Amino acid sequence: MTTFKRRALLSLASVAALGSSASWAQGRGDSPVTLIGPFAPGGGGDILARAIARGLEPALGRSVVVENVSGATGTIGLMRAARAEPDGNTFVYVSAVQTANAASRPQSSVDLRRDLAPIGMIAEATFVLAVSPTLGVKTVQDLIALGQKKRGGLHFASTGPGSNHHFLGEMFRSATGLELTHIPYRGEAVAIVDVAAGRVDMMFMTTAIAPYLADGRVVGLGITSREPWPLLPHLQPLITQGLPSLAYNGWNGLMAPRATPPAVIAKLNEALAAAIKSDAAVRAFAATGFNPVGGPPEAMARQIDADMKLFERLIREQKLTFDQ
């Protein structure tokens, strides 16, 4: 191919990308933009997604409708987004739940790195190492000492095999060398009742359990973030309590179909930066225990890659297997 032809093709590609971006910016008349929420209505993710949707509208100059597409740990919603037209009119709310699911069930999950393009991070959250008050332990070292001498070891709960809660339990097993038995549940609300009652010893839980900590129904020993968490100032990071490898934050963000033009991604990222500062988002962060993050698409891509490498390593080291 001659230099002239190459330049001509590049010029045509640039014009096409600009045309696509301009067409998207003008919108489809009064039609709304669709934000797919890969979860059922009413939960913490839904609350935050709807707040972000309201915050996006002034920056985009269009209404944003949240469409709940639940099922298969978010995979159905992600598949819907991956197959949508890459024109900026459909994007999807993604969280660390999806990286855990992709690592544990790669054959039945959407490949976030191949099938979707990052727009940007929204926020992040810590997990709490919570134990039953029936154990009588007050510190991480107390828990480790108990686990070393307790016949049959400790039992830890999760929200299901291959969940973030499960992987954090495996990180604790790897860091301490303790004998642990995994007890999967269908959600935190059910699991926390059994931890409080002493039917299960421990669990890594989201900050949604703050009321259980406040009234002593469960005992918090530490958090998985590297820094103290504003919502839980009395709990110290586990990395400062003899577990230097136990650092992990949950997170969420927005992604678009992989072939979405870079100019459209840039516009969506700019709108997301404004949405994160909106009054609706600030209230939602306070209600769900998240801290705002933001940042460029590249930062979200790095977070996804880091998650996948961490979970894939745990699967290899602990010889974990999952039903597809």
N, C-alpha and C positions, 0 to 999 in steps of 0.2 A: 504494500500500500504506500502511495506517495505521501510526502509531507503535506501537500495541499489537501489530499483526501482526508487525512487524519484530522487536520485542522477544521475541515468542513464538518466532519462527523461530530467532533467535540463541540463546535458551535451549535449544531442542531440539537445536541443533547442538552446544552445549557438553556437554549430557548424553550425546549420541551419542559425542563424542570421549572423554569420561571413561569411558564404558562400554567403548569399544574398548580404551583403555589398561588398564583394570582387567582385562578379559578376557585381554589379552596377558600382563600381569604374572603372572596365575595360571597361564598356560601351557595347553597341550593335554594335560592329564594329565602323563605322563612323557615326552612326545615332545620330541625335541631341537630346538633352533634350528639353522637351516642357514646356514652361511657359505659362499657360492660363491667358489671360487678360480678365476678365468678363465685358468688356466695348467695345464700338466702337473705331476704330482707330482715332488718332489725338488729343484726349483730354489730360489733364494733367496727368491722371493716365497712359495712354498709353505711353506718353513721358518718364515718370519715369520707367515704367516697362521695356521698351526697353533699357534704360540706365543701369539698373540693370542687364538685360540679358547679355549685353556686358561685364559688370564687372565680372559676374560669370564665363565666359568662361575660363580665364586663370587658375583660381583656380580649376575648374572641369576638365580641359583638354578636354572639349567637347564643341561643338557649342550649343547655347541655342536659340531656336526659340520661339518667342512670337506668340501665336495663339489667335486672338481676338474672343471671344465667348460671344456676348452681348445678352441682353434681360432680362426682368423681374428683373430689378434693380440688375443685376449680378447673379441672382439665377441659370440661365441656365449654365453659366460658372462654378459656384461652384459645381453644380450637376455633370457636366462632370468630374471635378477633383476628387470628392468624389468617383466616380465609376471607376476611373482609377486603373490600377494595382499598388499596393503599393510597387513599386520597385525603387522609386527615379527618375524615368524617366519622370514623370509628376508632376508638382506642380502648384500652383495658386497664383496670386496676390490678396490679400484681403485688404479691407479698412474698416474704420468706417461706410461706407455706408451699408456694409453687416450686421453689428451688429444692426443698426437701423432698417433695413428691417426684420431681424430675430425676433426682439422684437415686431414689429408692425404686422407682418404677419407670425407667427410661423407655421401655417398649410401649407403654400406654400413656405417656405424657407428652405434652408439647415441649419441644426443645427451645427454651427461651433464647438461647444464643443464636439459633439458626432461623427460627420461625417468626420472631418478633424483634422490633427495634426499640431500644430504650428512649423514653422521652425525658425522664428525670425522676429522682427520688422525691417522695413526699415527706416521710418522717421515719423515725426509728423508735424502738422500745426495748427495754430490758426484760429479762426473766428473773424471777425470784426463786431461789432454792428454799422451798417451804417443806416443813416436816410436821408430823403429827405431834401435838402436845403430850400425847401418851408416852412418847419416847423419853421425855425428861431431858432432852439435850438443849443447850443454849448456844453452842458455837459449832462451826464446821469441824473443828478438831474433835469435839465431843461426838459428833455424828460418825466421823471416821473411826474413832476408838470403839464405838458401839458396834459398827459394822464389822470390825475385825474380830470381835469376840462373840457376836450373836450367831447362834447356830442357824444355818441356812441363809445367812446374810440378810440384806435389806431388800425390801420390795419398793419399786418406784413406779408411779403411774404416768401415763401419757395420754394424749388425745388420739392415739392410734399408731400402729406400726409405720415407721417412716416419717412421722411428724417431727416438727422442730423439738417438741417436748421429749420425744423418744431419743433424738440425736443428742440432746443435752444430757439425758441420763447416761447415754453411752460415753459421752465425753467425761462425765464424772467417774464412770467405771474405769476408763482408760487412765485418768489422772490419779486415781486412788488405789487401783488394783483390788478393789473390794468385790466380793461376790454379790451381785445384784440380780434380782428377778424382775423382769419387765411385765407390768400389768396394764394392758391397753384398755382405754375407755373410748366412748364415742364423743366426748367433749369435756371441757374443763369443769362445767357446772356439776356434772355427775362425779367426776374424779375428786374434786375438792371436798365433797361431802364424805367420801370414804377416807381421805387423808385426815380430815378433822376428827373422824370417829376412831381412827387408829386401825382401820382395816387395811390400809396401805401406809407404809412408813414415810414416803417422801415423794415430791414431784417438783419439777421446774415449771413454774406457772407464770402467766402474764400478769401485768400490773392490775388486771381486772379483779384480782383477789385482794386488793388493798383493804376492803372492809373486813375480810376474814383475818387479816393481820392485825388490824386496829383493835378488834375485840377479843383477840387471843384464841380464836378457833383453830388457827394454824400458827406455827412459829416460823418466822423468816430468819434465815441464817446468813443470807448474802445475795448479791445480784450479779448478773453475768456481764454487765457493761464494764468498760474499763474505768469509767468515772462514776462518782456518786450520782444518783438519780434524784431530780428535784421532788418527785412525788413520794419518794421513800428515803428521806435524808438520813434516817437512823440505820439503814442497811449499807454495809460496805461491800465494794467489789470483791468477788471471790479471788481475783488475782492478787489481792493484798492479804489473803488469808491462807496462804500456802498452796494455792491452786493456780499457778501462773499460766497454765494452758487453757483455763476455763473462762474464756472471754468470747461473748457472742451477743449481738443485738438482733432482734427482729426488725423488720423494715417493710416499707411499702413504697410503691411508685406507679408511674404510668408507662405503658408501652403501646406501640402501634404496629400494624402489619409491617413485615420486614422491608418491603419495597417502597415504603412511604418516602417521598423526596426529602432530602436533608433540609431544604428551606422550610418545609412544612413542620418537620421535627423541631427546628429552631424556633418557629413561631409558637408551637405548643409548649416548648420548654419555657419560653418567655412568659406565656400566659400562666403556666404552673407556678412560676416564681411569684407572680402576683397573687395567685389563689392561696398559696401557703400563708400569706400575710393577711388574708381577709378575716373579718370578724367571725364568720361562720367556721372557718378552719381553726382559728385560735380556740374557740369554744369546744370544738370537737377534739382537739389535742388534749385539752384539760380533762374532758370527759372520758377519754380512752387511755390516757397515760402515755401518749406519744410525745416525742420532741420533734419539732420541725427540722428538716435537713435541707432539701432543695439540692441545687448543684446541676452540673451539665450532664448530658446523656452518658458521657464517658465514665463518670463516677458511678452511675448505676450499673453500667456494663462490668466495671471492676468488682462491684459488690456481688453481682450474680456469679461471676467467675470464682470469686473467693469462696462463696457459699458452696458451689458445686464441688470444688476441690476438697473442702473440709468434709462434706458429707460423704463423698466418694472414698476418701481416706478412711473414715470411720467404718464404712461398710466393709472395706477390705480388711482392716485391722481386727474388727470384732466378728468378721465372718457372718455378717447379717444377710438374711434372705427375706424376700417379700413376695407376697402374692401379687401377680400382675392384674 
